[in-house]
Amino acid sequence: MAEERIKVFLDSNVILSGFISEKAAPRLILDLLCHDLPFLHAATGQYNMEEIERTVARKLPAVRPVFEHYMSKLMLQVVPVPTREELKEYRGSVADEDLPVLVSAIRWGGDYLVTGDKKHFGGLRGSRIIPIKTCTPSEFIGILPSGLRRLG
């Protein structure tokens, strides 16, 4: 029987938070993703990666060694930036600057969009229009124990 995988799409704020803080849910998520666990498949968008790289270069140069360490080990699929046509269907669901994040996550077929941005993505919680669940990093950690138990 095929192993069911949880597909998680990480917003850039989760990845950046994981680089900055060693003792929070985003870092735990990054650490888990470095191990290619059989029940967990992860992605982020090219749009997100560009934002992460800009932020590290301009605002967080001290984080560069952590960034390089994790980026060499993370098992993250990078989803191409959506086209203007792909964005149209979901325009108005979130702020325009976050639309490529949402559409990348949906286009990839993620089960969860993990974001710390409650302001822009909070309105999507429980939405039947959006085919992906949004949650915070801490909430996502709460979803994981069932997958971790399957390893044993």
N, CA, C and O atoms as a GROMACS GRO file, in nm:
protein
  608
    1MET      N    1   0.084  -0.117   0.000
    1MET     CA    2   0.000   0.000   0.000
    1MET      C    3   0.089   0.124   0.000
    1MET      O    4   0.186   0.130   0.076
    2ALA      N    5   0.057   0.222  -0.084
    2ALA     CA    6   0.138   0.343  -0.096
    2ALA      C    7   0.124   0.429   0.030
    2ALA      O    8   0.016   0.442   0.088
    3GLU      N    9   0.234   0.486   0.070
    3GLU     CA   10   0.240   0.574   0.187
    3GLU      C   11   0.175   0.707   0.151
    3GLU      O   12   0.211   0.768   0.050
    4GLU      N   13   0.082   0.754   0.231
    4GLU     CA   14   0.022   0.885   0.210
    4GLU      C   15   0.119   0.991   0.258
    4GLU      O   16   0.174   0.983   0.367
    5ARG      N   17   0.139   1.092   0.174
    5ARG     CA   18   0.229   1.202   0.208
    5ARG      C   19   0.149   1.328   0.235
    5ARG      O   20   0.050   1.357   0.167
    6ILE      N   21   0.193   1.401   0.334
    6ILE     CA   22   0.138   1.534   0.360
    6ILE      C   23   0.219   1.629   0.272
    6ILE      O   24   0.342   1.629   0.277
    7LYS      N   25   0.149   1.709   0.192
    7LYS     CA   26   0.216   1.806   0.105
    7LYS      C   27   0.202   1.944   0.168
    7LYS      O   28   0.092   1.997   0.180
    8VAL      N   29   0.316   2.002   0.207
    8VAL     CA   30   0.318   2.130   0.276
    8VAL      C   31   0.395   2.233   0.193
    8VAL      O   32   0.507   2.209   0.148
    9PHE      N   33   0.331   2.347   0.174
    9PHE     CA   34   0.392   2.458   0.102
    9PHE      C   35   0.429   2.564   0.205
    9PHE      O   36   0.343   2.609   0.281
   10LEU      N   37   0.556   2.603   0.209
   10LEU     CA   38   0.603   2.699   0.308
   10LEU      C   39   0.612   2.840   0.251
   10LEU      O   40   0.673   2.863   0.147
   11ASP      N   41   0.549   2.933   0.322
   11ASP     CA   42   0.560   3.074   0.287
   11ASP      C   43   0.700   3.120   0.327
   11ASP      O   44   0.763   3.061   0.415
   12SER      N   45   0.748   3.225   0.264
   12SER     CA   46   0.883   3.273   0.292
   12SER      C   47   0.901   3.316   0.437
   12SER      O   48   1.011   3.302   0.491
   13ASN      N   49   0.796   3.369   0.502
   13ASN     CA   50   0.811   3.412   0.641
   13ASN      C   51   0.839   3.294   0.734
   13ASN      O   52   0.906   3.311   0.836
   14VAL      N   53   0.791   3.178   0.700
   14VAL     CA   54   0.817   3.058   0.781
   14VAL      C   55   0.963   3.016   0.766
   14VAL      O   56   1.030   2.984   0.864
   15ILE      N   57   1.011   3.017   0.644
   15ILE     CA   58   1.150   2.978   0.619
   15ILE      C   59   1.244   3.078   0.685
   15ILE      O   60   1.340   3.038   0.752
   16LEU      N   61   1.219   3.206   0.666
   16LEU     CA   62   1.304   3.309   0.729
   16LEU      C   63   1.300   3.299   0.881
   16LEU      O   64   1.405   3.311   0.945
   17SER      N   65   1.184   3.278   0.939
   17SER     CA   66   1.173   3.262   1.084
   17SER      C   67   1.252   3.141   1.132
   17SER      O   68   1.313   3.145   1.239
   18GLY      N   69   1.252   3.036   1.053
   18GLY     CA   70   1.328   2.917   1.088
   18GLY      C   71   1.478   2.943   1.086
   18GLY      O   72   1.552   2.884   1.165
   19PHE      N   73   1.523   3.030   0.997
   19PHE     CA   74   1.664   3.066   0.993
   19PHE      C   75   1.704   3.148   1.116
   19PHE      O   76   1.815   3.134   1.167
   20ILE      N   77   1.612   3.232   1.162
   20ILE     CA   78   1.642   3.328   1.269
   20ILE      C   79   1.635   3.266   1.407
   20ILE      O   80   1.723   3.289   1.490
   21SER      N   81   1.531   3.187   1.434
   21SER     CA   82   1.508   3.135   1.568
   21SER      C   83   1.529   2.985   1.575
   21SER      O   84   1.470   2.909   1.497
   22GLU      N   85   1.614   2.942   1.667
   22GLU     CA   86   1.644   2.800   1.682
   22GLU      C   87   1.537   2.725   1.761
   22GLU      O   88   1.534   2.602   1.757
   23LYS      N   89   1.449   2.796   1.832
   23LYS     CA   90   1.360   2.729   1.927
   23LYS      C   91   1.213   2.753   1.898
   23LYS      O   92   1.132   2.760   1.991
   24ALA      N   93   1.177   2.764   1.774
   24ALA     CA   94   1.037   2.789   1.741
   24ALA      C   95   0.991   2.687   1.636
   24ALA      O   96   1.072   2.616   1.577
   25ALA      N   97   0.861   2.683   1.614
   25ALA     CA   98   0.802   2.586   1.521
   25ALA      C   99   0.861   2.595   1.380
   25ALA      O  100   0.883   2.491   1.318
   26PRO      N  101   0.888   2.716   1.325
   26PRO     CA  102   0.947   2.718   1.191
   26PRO      C  103   1.081   2.642   1.182
   26PRO      O  104   1.106   2.575   1.082
   27ARG      N  105   1.166   2.652   1.284
   27ARG     CA  106   1.294   2.581   1.281
   27ARG      C  107   1.271   2.430   1.289
   27ARG      O  108   1.340   2.353   1.222
   28LEU      N  109   1.174   2.388   1.370
   28LEU     CA  110   1.143   2.246   1.378
   28LEU      C  111   1.097   2.193   1.242
   28LEU      O  112   1.136   2.083   1.202
   29ILE      N  113   1.015   2.270   1.173
   29ILE     CA  114   0.969   2.229   1.040
   29ILE      C  115   1.088   2.216   0.945
   29ILE      O  116   1.099   2.117   0.872
   30LEU      N  117   1.177   2.315   0.946
   30LEU     CA  118   1.295   2.307   0.860
   30LEU      C  119   1.381   2.186   0.894
   30LEU      O  120   1.429   2.116   0.805
   31ASP      N  121   1.400   2.161   1.023
   31ASP     CA  122   1.480   2.045   1.064
   31ASP      C  123   1.418   1.915   1.015
   31ASP      O  124   1.489   1.827   0.967
   32LEU      N  125   1.287   1.901   1.028
   32LEU     CA  126   1.220   1.780   0.980
   32LEU      C  127   1.236   1.763   0.828
   32LEU      O  128   1.256   1.652   0.779
   33LEU      N  129   1.228   1.874   0.756
   33LEU     CA  130   1.237   1.867   0.610
   33LEU      C  131   1.378   1.833   0.561
   33LEU      O  132   1.395   1.796   0.445
   34CYS      N  133   1.475   1.845   0.646
   34CYS     CA  134   1.613   1.808   0.608
   34CYS      C  135   1.632   1.656   0.606
   34CYS      O  136   1.736   1.608   0.561
   35HIS      N  137   1.534   1.581   0.655
   35HIS     CA  138   1.550   1.436   0.670
   35HIS      C  139   1.473   1.353   0.568
   35HIS      O  140   1.472   1.230   0.579
   36ASP      N  141   1.411   1.415   0.472
   36ASP     CA  142   1.340   1.342   0.366
   36ASP      C  143   1.249   1.233   0.424
   36ASP      O  144   1.256   1.116   0.384
   37LEU      N  145   1.165   1.274   0.518
   37LEU     CA  146   1.073   1.180   0.583
   37LEU      C  147   0.971   1.128   0.483
   37LEU      O  148   0.924   1.204   0.398
   38PRO      N  149   0.937   1.000   0.490
   38PRO     CA  150   0.850   0.939   0.389
   38PRO      C  151   0.707   0.993   0.386
   38PRO      O  152   0.639   0.979   0.285
   39PHE      N  153   0.661   1.054   0.493
   39PHE     CA  154   0.523   1.101   0.498
   39PHE      C  155   0.509   1.251   0.471
   39PHE      O  156   0.399   1.305   0.477
   40LEU      N  157   0.621   1.318   0.441
   40LEU     CA  158   0.619   1.464   0.430
   40LEU      C  159   0.689   1.509   0.302
   40LEU      O  160   0.804   1.475   0.277
   41HIS      N  161   0.617   1.585   0.222
   41HIS     CA  162   0.672   1.640   0.098
   41HIS      C  163   0.651   1.790   0.104
   41HIS      O  164   0.541   1.836   0.136
   42ALA      N  165   0.755   1.868   0.075
   42ALA     CA  166   0.747   2.012   0.093
   42ALA      C  167   0.791   2.089  -0.030
   42ALA      O  168   0.871   2.043  -0.111
   43ALA      N  169   0.735   2.209  -0.039
   43ALA     CA  170   0.770   2.300  -0.149
   43ALA      C  171   0.761   2.443  -0.100
   43ALA      O  172   0.703   2.473   0.005
   44THR      N  173   0.819   2.529  -0.178
   44THR     CA  174   0.799   2.673  -0.168
   44THR      C  175   0.802   2.723  -0.311
   44THR      O  176   0.830   2.647  -0.404
   45GLY      N  177   0.774   2.850  -0.328
   45GLY     CA  178   0.771   2.904  -0.463
   45GLY      C  179   0.901   2.974  -0.501
   45GLY      O  180   0.976   3.018  -0.414
   46GLN      N  181   0.925   2.983  -0.630
   46GLN     CA  182   1.037   3.062  -0.678
   46GLN      C  183   1.020   3.207  -0.632
   46GLN      O  184   1.117   3.274  -0.598
   47TYR      N  185   0.896   3.254  -0.632
   47TYR     CA  186   0.863   3.388  -0.583
   47TYR      C  187   0.909   3.402  -0.438
   47TYR      O  188   0.966   3.504  -0.401
   48ASN      N  189   0.884   3.299  -0.356
   48ASN     CA  190   0.926   3.300  -0.216
   48ASN      C  191   1.078   3.298  -0.205
   48ASN      O  192   1.135   3.372  -0.124
   49MET      N  193   1.143   3.215  -0.285
   49MET     CA  194   1.288   3.204  -0.279
   49MET      C  195   1.355   3.337  -0.313
   49MET      O  196   1.454   3.375  -0.251
   50GLU      N  197   1.300   3.407  -0.410
   50GLU     CA  198   1.355   3.538  -0.445
   50GLU      C  199   1.339   3.635  -0.329
   50GLU      O  200   1.430   3.714  -0.300
   51GLU      N  201   1.225   3.631  -0.262
   51GLU     CA  202   1.202   3.717  -0.146
   51GLU      C  203   1.299   3.681  -0.032
   51GLU      O  204   1.354   3.770   0.033
   52ILE      N  205   1.318   3.553  -0.008
   52ILE     CA  206   1.410   3.508   0.098
   52ILE      C  207   1.552   3.555   0.069
   52ILE      O  208   1.619   3.609   0.156
   53GLU      N  209   1.596   3.536  -0.054
   53GLU     CA  210   1.732   3.575  -0.090
   53GLU      C  211   1.752   3.726  -0.077
   53GLU      O  212   1.856   3.770  -0.028
   54ARG      N  213   1.653   3.806  -0.120
   54ARG     CA  214   1.660   3.952  -0.105
   54ARG      C  215   1.666   3.993   0.042
   54ARG      O  216   1.746   4.078   0.081
   55THR      N  217   1.581   3.931   0.124
   55THR     CA  218   1.574   3.965   0.266
   55THR      C  219   1.704   3.931   0.337
   55THR      O  220   1.755   4.010   0.417
   56VAL      N  221   1.758   3.814   0.310
   56VAL     CA  222   1.884   3.775   0.373
   56VAL      C  223   1.994   3.872   0.330
   56VAL      O  224   2.072   3.917   0.414
   57ALA      N  225   2.002   3.904   0.202
   57ALA     CA  226   2.108   3.992   0.152
   57ALA      C  227   2.097   4.134   0.208
   57ALA      O  228   2.197   4.193   0.247
   58ARG      N  229   1.976   4.188   0.214
   58ARG     CA  230   1.958   4.328   0.252
   58ARG      C  231   1.939   4.352   0.402
   58ARG      O  232   1.991   4.449   0.456
   59LYS      N  233   1.865   4.263   0.468
   59LYS     CA  234   1.826   4.290   0.607
   59LYS      C  235   1.886   4.195   0.709
   59LYS      O  236   1.896   4.229   0.827
   60LEU      N  237   1.926   4.075   0.665
   60LEU     CA  238   1.972   3.972   0.760
   60LEU      C  239   2.103   3.909   0.717
   60LEU      O  240   2.112   3.786   0.710
   61PRO      N  241   2.206   3.988   0.689
   61PRO     CA  242   2.331   3.927   0.642
   61PRO      C  243   2.394   3.831   0.743
   61PRO      O  244   2.466   3.739   0.703
   62ALA      N  245   2.368   3.849   0.871
   62ALA     CA  246   2.423   3.759   0.973
   62ALA      C  247   2.362   3.619   0.964
   62ALA      O  248   2.419   3.523   1.016
   63VAL      N  249   2.247   3.607   0.898
   63VAL     CA  250   2.176   3.480   0.884
   63VAL      C  251   2.229   3.400   0.763
   63VAL      O  252   2.193   3.283   0.746
   64ARG      N  253   2.312   3.460   0.681
   64ARG     CA  254   2.360   3.394   0.559
   64ARG      C  255   2.416   3.254   0.584
   64ARG      O  256   2.382   3.163   0.508
   65PRO      N  257   2.501   3.230   0.687
   65PRO     CA  258   2.551   3.093   0.709
   65PRO      C  259   2.439   2.993   0.739
   65PRO      O  260   2.445   2.879   0.694
   66VAL      N  261   2.339   3.034   0.814
   66VAL     CA  262   2.226   2.945   0.845
   66VAL      C  263   2.146   2.919   0.717
   66VAL      O  264   2.108   2.806   0.690
   67PHE      N  265   2.123   3.024   0.639
   67PHE     CA  266   2.054   3.013   0.510
   67PHE      C  267   2.125   2.911   0.421
   67PHE      O  268   2.061   2.821   0.367
   68GLU      N  269   2.256   2.925   0.407
   68GLU     CA  270   2.332   2.834   0.320
   68GLU      C  271   2.330   2.690   0.373
   68GLU      O  272   2.320   2.595   0.296
   69HIS      N  273   2.340   2.675   0.505
   69HIS     CA  274   2.335   2.542   0.566
   69HIS      C  275   2.202   2.474   0.534
   69HIS      O  276   2.199   2.360   0.486
   70TYR      N  277   2.093   2.542   0.560
   70TYR     CA  278   1.961   2.481   0.538
   70TYR      C  279   1.930   2.461   0.391
   70TYR      O  280   1.874   2.358   0.353
   71MET      N  281   1.963   2.557   0.308
   71MET     CA  282   1.929   2.544   0.167
   71MET      C  283   2.003   2.428   0.102
   71MET      O  284   1.957   2.373   0.002
   72SER      N  285   2.117   2.391   0.157
   72SER     CA  286   2.190   2.276   0.101
   72SER      C  287   2.130   2.143   0.147
   72SER      O  288   2.158   2.040   0.086
   73LYS      N  289   2.048   2.143   0.251
   73LYS     CA  290   1.994   2.020   0.307
   73LYS      C  291   1.843   2.004   0.295
   73LYS      O  292   1.791   1.892   0.299
   74LEU      N  293   1.772   2.115   0.279
   74LEU     CA  294   1.626   2.108   0.273
   74LEU      C  295   1.578   2.031   0.152
   74LEU      O  296   1.630   2.048   0.041
   75MET      N  297   1.482   1.948   0.173
   75MET     CA  298   1.420   1.873   0.064
   75MET      C  299   1.296   1.951   0.020
   75MET      O  300   1.182   1.909   0.044
   76LEU      N  301   1.319   2.065  -0.046
   76LEU     CA  302   1.210   2.152  -0.090
   76LEU      C  303   1.202   2.154  -0.241
   76LEU      O  304   1.301   2.178  -0.310
   77GLN      N  305   1.084   2.129  -0.292
   77GLN     CA  306   1.061   2.149  -0.433
   77GLN      C  307   1.033   2.299  -0.452
   77GLN      O  308   0.964   2.359  -0.370
   78VAL      N  309   1.086   2.359  -0.557
   78VAL     CA  310   1.062   2.501  -0.584
   78VAL      C  311   0.968   2.512  -0.703
   78VAL      O  312   0.999   2.467  -0.814
   79VAL      N  313   0.852   2.573  -0.678
   79VAL     CA  314   0.746   2.586  -0.778
   79VAL      C  315   0.769   2.714  -0.858
   79VAL      O  316   0.789   2.821  -0.799
   80PRO      N  317   0.766   2.706  -0.991
   80PRO     CA  318   0.786   2.827  -1.072
   80PRO      C  319   0.683   2.936  -1.041
   80PRO      O  320   0.574   2.909  -0.993
   81VAL      N  321   0.721   3.060  -1.069
   81VAL     CA  322   0.632   3.175  -1.049
   81VAL      C  323   0.511   3.158  -1.141
   81VAL      O  324   0.527   3.131  -1.260
   82PRO      N  325   0.390   3.174  -1.086
   82PRO     CA  326   0.269   3.160  -1.170
   82PRO      C  327   0.262   3.269  -1.277
   82PRO      O  328   0.314   3.379  -1.261
   83THR      N  329   0.195   3.234  -1.386
   83THR     CA  330   0.173   3.331  -1.494
   83THR      C  331   0.060   3.425  -1.454
   83THR      O  332  -0.015   3.398  -1.360
   84ARG      N  333   0.047   3.535  -1.527
   84ARG     CA  334  -0.064   3.630  -1.502
   84ARG      C  335  -0.198   3.560  -1.518
   84ARG      O  336  -0.292   3.588  -1.443
   85GLU      N  337  -0.207   3.472  -1.615
   85GLU     CA  338  -0.332   3.398  -1.637
   85GLU      C  339  -0.366   3.312  -1.516
   85GLU      O  340  -0.482   3.309  -1.473
   86GLU      N  341  -0.268   3.244  -1.461
   86GLU     CA  342  -0.291   3.159  -1.344
   86GLU      C  343  -0.333   3.240  -1.222
   86GLU      O  344  -0.408   3.190  -1.138
   87LEU      N  345  -0.286   3.363  -1.212
   87LEU     CA  346  -0.320   3.448  -1.098
   87LEU      C  347  -0.464   3.498  -1.102
   87LEU      O  348  -0.525   3.522  -0.998
   88LYS      N  349  -0.517   3.514  -1.221
   88LYS     CA  350  -0.651   3.575  -1.238
   88LYS      C  351  -0.760   3.507  -1.157
   88LYS      O  352  -0.842   3.574  -1.095
   89GLU      N  353  -0.762   3.376  -1.156
   89GLU     CA  354  -0.869   3.301  -1.090
   89GLU      C  355  -0.880   3.333  -0.941
   89GLU      O  356  -0.990   3.330  -0.885
   90TYR      N  357  -0.769   3.364  -0.877
   90TYR     CA  358  -0.770   3.385  -0.732
   90TYR      C  359  -0.750   3.531  -0.692
   90TYR      O  360  -0.737   3.562  -0.574
   91ARG      N  361  -0.747   3.621  -0.789
   91ARG     CA  362  -0.731   3.763  -0.760
   91ARG      C  363  -0.841   3.808  -0.665
   91ARG      O  364  -0.959   3.778  -0.686
   92GLY      N  365  -0.803   3.880  -0.561
   92GLY     CA  366  -0.899   3.926  -0.461
   92GLY      C  367  -0.906   3.836  -0.339
   92GLY      O  368  -0.964   3.874  -0.237
   93SER      N  369  -0.849   3.716  -0.348
   93SER     CA  370  -0.850   3.623  -0.234
   93SER      C  371  -0.754   3.669  -0.126
   93SER      O  372  -0.781   3.655  -0.007
   94VAL      N  373  -0.641   3.725  -0.168
   94VAL     CA  374  -0.537   3.777  -0.078
   94VAL      C  375  -0.481   3.904  -0.141
   94VAL      O  376  -0.514   3.938  -0.255
   95ALA      N  377  -0.397   3.974  -0.068
   95ALA     CA  378  -0.331   4.094  -0.121
   95ALA      C  379  -0.252   4.055  -0.247
   95ALA      O  380  -0.200   3.944  -0.257
   96ASP      N  381  -0.243   4.147  -0.341
   96ASP     CA  382  -0.176   4.118  -0.469
   96ASP      C  383  -0.034   4.066  -0.451
   96ASP      O  384   0.009   3.978  -0.526
   97GLU      N  385   0.041   4.119  -0.352
   97GLU     CA  386   0.179   4.073  -0.334
   97GLU      C  387   0.187   3.930  -0.283
   97GLU      O  388   0.291   3.865  -0.294
   98ASP      N  389   0.078   3.879  -0.226
   98ASP     CA  390   0.074   3.741  -0.176
   98ASP      C  391   0.008   3.644  -0.274
   98ASP      O  392   0.010   3.523  -0.252
   99LEU      N  393  -0.049   3.696  -0.379
   99LEU     CA  394  -0.118   3.611  -0.476
   99LEU      C  395  -0.027   3.506  -0.539
   99LEU      O  396  -0.070   3.391  -0.554
  100PRO      N  397   0.098   3.538  -0.576
  100PRO     CA  398   0.184   3.433  -0.632
  100PRO      C  399   0.213   3.321  -0.531
  100PRO      O  400   0.235   3.206  -0.572
  101VAL      N  401   0.215   3.352  -0.403
  101VAL     CA  402   0.237   3.250  -0.300
  101VAL      C  403   0.118   3.154  -0.298
  101VAL      O  404   0.136   3.032  -0.305
  102LEU      N  405  -0.002   3.210  -0.290
  102LEU     CA  406  -0.123   3.128  -0.285
  102LEU      C  407  -0.137   3.042  -0.411
  102LEU      O  408  -0.162   2.922  -0.401
  103VAL      N  409  -0.120   3.103  -0.527
  103VAL     CA  410  -0.138   3.029  -0.652
  103VAL      C  411  -0.030   2.923  -0.670
  103VAL      O  412  -0.057   2.815  -0.722
  104SER      N  413   0.092   2.952  -0.629
  104SER     CA  414   0.198   2.849  -0.635
  104SER      C  415   0.162   2.729  -0.549
  104SER      O  416   0.178   2.615  -0.592
  105ALA      N  417   0.114   2.755  -0.428
  105ALA     CA  418   0.076   2.646  -0.337
  105ALA      C  419  -0.038   2.563  -0.394
  105ALA      O  420  -0.036   2.440  -0.387
  106ILE      N  421  -0.138   2.629  -0.451
  106ILE     CA  422  -0.252   2.559  -0.511
  106ILE      C  423  -0.208   2.482  -0.633
  106ILE      O  424  -0.242   2.364  -0.649
  107ARG      N  425  -0.133   2.546  -0.720
  107ARG     CA  426  -0.088   2.483  -0.844
  107ARG      C  427  -0.004   2.358  -0.815
  107ARG      O  428  -0.011   2.260  -0.889
  108TRP      N  429   0.075   2.363  -0.710
  108TRP     CA  430   0.159   2.249  -0.672
  108TRP      C  431   0.073   2.134  -0.617
  108TRP      O  432   0.116   2.018  -0.620
  109GLY      N  433  -0.045   2.165  -0.567
  109GLY     CA  434  -0.133   2.061  -0.512
  109GLY      C  435  -0.110   2.035  -0.365
  109GLY      O  436  -0.131   1.924  -0.317
  110GLY      N  437  -0.067   2.139  -0.293
  110GLY     CA  438  -0.040   2.124  -0.151
  110GLY      C  439  -0.164   2.097  -0.068
  110GLY      O  440  -0.274   2.139  -0.103
  111ASP      N  441  -0.144   2.027   0.043
  111ASP     CA  442  -0.251   2.007   0.140
  111ASP      C  443  -0.259   2.125   0.235
  111ASP      O  444  -0.367   2.166   0.277
  112TYR      N  445  -0.141   2.181   0.268
  112TYR     CA  446  -0.132   2.291   0.365
  112TYR      C  447  -0.042   2.401   0.312
  112TYR      O  448   0.064   2.374   0.254
  113LEU      N  449  -0.085   2.524   0.332
  113LEU     CA  450  -0.001   2.642   0.312
  113LEU      C  451   0.033   2.690   0.452
  113LEU      O  452  -0.055   2.739   0.524
  114VAL      N  453   0.159   2.677   0.490
  114VAL     CA  454   0.202   2.716   0.624
  114VAL      C  455   0.259   2.857   0.615
  114VAL      O  456   0.356   2.883   0.544
  115THR      N  457   0.197   2.947   0.689
  115THR     CA  458   0.235   3.088   0.687
  115THR      C  459   0.218   3.149   0.825
  115THR      O  460   0.131   3.111   0.903
  116GLY      N  461   0.303   3.245   0.854
  116GLY     CA  462   0.288   3.322   0.977
  116GLY      C  463   0.212   3.450   0.952
  116GLY      O  464   0.193   3.529   1.044
  117ASP      N  465   0.168   3.472   0.829
  117ASP     CA  466   0.100   3.595   0.790
  117ASP      C  467  -0.051   3.582   0.809
  117ASP      O  468  -0.124   3.552   0.715
  118LYS      N  469  -0.094   3.604   0.931
  118LYS     CA  470  -0.237   3.593   0.962
  118LYS      C  471  -0.317   3.708   0.901
  118LYS      O  472  -0.435   3.693   0.869
  119LYS      N  473  -0.251   3.822   0.886
  119LYS     CA  474  -0.320   3.939   0.831
  119LYS      C  475  -0.368   3.913   0.688
  119LYS      O  476  -0.484   3.938   0.656
  120HIS      N  477  -0.278   3.864   0.602
  120HIS     CA  478  -0.313   3.846   0.461
  120HIS      C  479  -0.374   3.710   0.428
  120HIS      O  480  -0.453   3.698   0.335
  121PHE      N  481  -0.338   3.608   0.505
  121PHE     CA  482  -0.388   3.473   0.475
  121PHE      C  483  -0.494   3.425   0.573
  121PHE      O  484  -0.558   3.323   0.549
  122GLY      N  485  -0.512   3.496   0.682
  122GLY     CA  486  -0.609   3.455   0.784
  122GLY      C  487  -0.752   3.443   0.733
  122GLY      O  488  -0.827   3.358   0.780
  123GLY      N  489  -0.788   3.525   0.637
  123GLY     CA  490  -0.923   3.520   0.580
  123GLY      C  491  -0.951   3.395   0.499
  123GLY      O  492  -1.066   3.368   0.465
  124LEU      N  493  -0.848   3.318   0.469
  124LEU     CA  494  -0.866   3.196   0.391
  124LEU      C  495  -0.901   3.074   0.476
  124LEU      O  496  -0.941   2.970   0.424
  125ARG      N  497  -0.886   3.089   0.607
  125ARG     CA  498  -0.913   2.975   0.697
  125ARG      C  499  -1.055   2.923   0.676
  125ARG      O  500  -1.152   2.998   0.683
  126GLY      N  501  -1.065   2.795   0.651
  126GLY     CA  502  -1.195   2.732   0.634
  126GLY      C  503  -1.264   2.765   0.503
  126GLY      O  504  -1.380   2.728   0.483
  127SER      N  505  -1.195   2.832   0.412
  127SER     CA  506  -1.255   2.869   0.284
  127SER      C  507  -1.279   2.744   0.199
  127SER      O  508  -1.193   2.657   0.189
  128ARG      N  509  -1.394   2.739   0.140
  128ARG     CA  510  -1.427   2.628   0.050
  128ARG      C  511  -1.388   2.663  -0.094
  128ARG      O  512  -1.390   2.577  -0.182
  129ILE      N  513  -1.354   2.787  -0.117
  129ILE     CA  514  -1.314   2.833  -0.250
  129ILE      C  515  -1.170   2.797  -0.280
  129ILE      O  516  -1.134   2.766  -0.393
  130ILE      N  517  -1.088   2.800  -0.176
  130ILE     CA  518  -0.945   2.774  -0.190
  130ILE      C  519  -0.920   2.625  -0.160
  130ILE      O  520  -0.954   2.579  -0.052
  131PRO      N  521  -0.860   2.550  -0.254
  131PRO     CA  522  -0.840   2.406  -0.234
  131PRO      C  523  -0.716   2.369  -0.153
  131PRO      O  524  -0.650   2.270  -0.183
  132ILE      N  525  -0.684   2.449  -0.052
  132ILE     CA  526  -0.568   2.422   0.033
  132ILE      C  527  -0.600   2.478   0.171
  132ILE      O  528  -0.665   2.582   0.183
  133LYS      N  529  -0.554   2.410   0.275
  133LYS     CA  530  -0.575   2.459   0.411
  133LYS      C  531  -0.459   2.551   0.448
  133LYS      O  532  -0.344   2.521   0.418
  134THR      N  533  -0.491   2.662   0.514
  134THR     CA  534  -0.385   2.749   0.564
  134THR      C  535  -0.372   2.728   0.713
  134THR      O  536  -0.471   2.706   0.784
  135CYS      N  537  -0.249   2.734   0.761
  135CYS     CA  538  -0.224   2.719   0.904
  135CYS      C  539  -0.093   2.785   0.942
  135CYS      O  540  -0.009   2.813   0.856
  136THR      N  541  -0.076   2.809   1.070
  136THR     CA  542   0.048   2.865   1.122
  136THR      C  543   0.150   2.752   1.138
  136THR      O  544   0.113   2.635   1.135
  137PRO      N  545   0.276   2.787   1.156
  137PRO     CA  546   0.375   2.681   1.180
  137PRO      C  547   0.342   2.596   1.303
  137PRO      O  548   0.357   2.474   1.298
  138SER      N  549   0.297   2.657   1.410
  138SER     CA  550   0.262   2.580   1.531
  138SER      C  551   0.145   2.486   1.505
  138SER      O  552   0.145   2.372   1.552
  139GLU      N  553   0.046   2.533   1.432
  139GLU     CA  554  -0.067   2.446   1.399
  139GLU      C  555  -0.022   2.329   1.313
  139GLU      O  556  -0.068   2.216   1.330
  140PHE      N  557   0.069   2.355   1.220
  140PHE     CA  558   0.118   2.248   1.135
  140PHE      C  559   0.192   2.143   1.216
  140PHE      O  560   0.177   2.023   1.191
  141ILE      N  561   0.272   2.186   1.312
  141ILE     CA  562   0.342   2.091   1.399
  141ILE      C  563   0.240   2.001   1.469
  141ILE      O  564   0.267   1.882   1.488
  142GLY      N  565   0.126   2.054   1.506
  142GLY     CA  566   0.021   1.975   1.570
  142GLY      C  567  -0.040   1.871   1.478
  142GLY      O  568  -0.097   1.773   1.525
  143ILE      N  569  -0.029   1.891   1.348
  143ILE     CA  570  -0.083   1.797   1.248
  143ILE      C  571   0.013   1.679   1.230
  143ILE      O  572  -0.030   1.570   1.194
  144LEU      N  573   0.140   1.700   1.256
  144LEU     CA  574   0.243   1.600   1.225
  144LEU      C  575   0.246   1.473   1.309
  144LEU      O  576   0.289   1.370   1.255
  145PRO      N  577   0.205   1.470   1.433
  145PRO     CA  578   0.224   1.348   1.512
  145PRO      C  579   0.170   1.220   1.446
  145PRO      O  580   0.229   1.114   1.464
  146SER      N  581   0.062   1.227   1.372
  146SER     CA  582   0.011   1.106   1.310
  146SER      C  583   0.112   1.051   1.211
  146SER      O  584   0.130   0.930   1.203
  147GLY      N  585   0.179   1.138   1.136
  147GLY     CA  586   0.282   1.094   1.043
  147GLY      C  587   0.405   1.043   1.115
  147GLY      O  588   0.467   0.946   1.071
  148LEU      N  589   0.440   1.106   1.224
  148LEU     CA  590   0.556   1.061   1.301
  148LEU      C  591   0.531   0.924   1.363
  148LEU      O  592   0.623   0.842   1.371
  149ARG      N  593   0.407   0.897   1.406
  149ARG     CA  594   0.375   0.766   1.463
  149ARG      C  595   0.387   0.655   1.358
  149ARG      O  596   0.424   0.542   1.391
  150ARG      N  597   0.357   0.687   1.233
  150ARG     CA  598   0.365   0.587   1.126
  150ARG      C  599   0.508   0.542   1.101
  150ARG      O  600   0.530   0.435   1.044
  151LEU      N  601   0.606   0.622   1.144
  151LEU     CA  602   0.746   0.584   1.125
  151LEU      C  603   0.787   0.469   1.216
  151LEU      O  604   0.877   0.392   1.183
  152GLY      N  605   0.722   0.459   1.331
  152GLY     CA  606   0.763   0.363   1.433
  152GLY      C  607   0.726   0.222   1.409
  152GLY      O  608   0.758   0.136   1.490
   0.00000   0.00000   0.00000
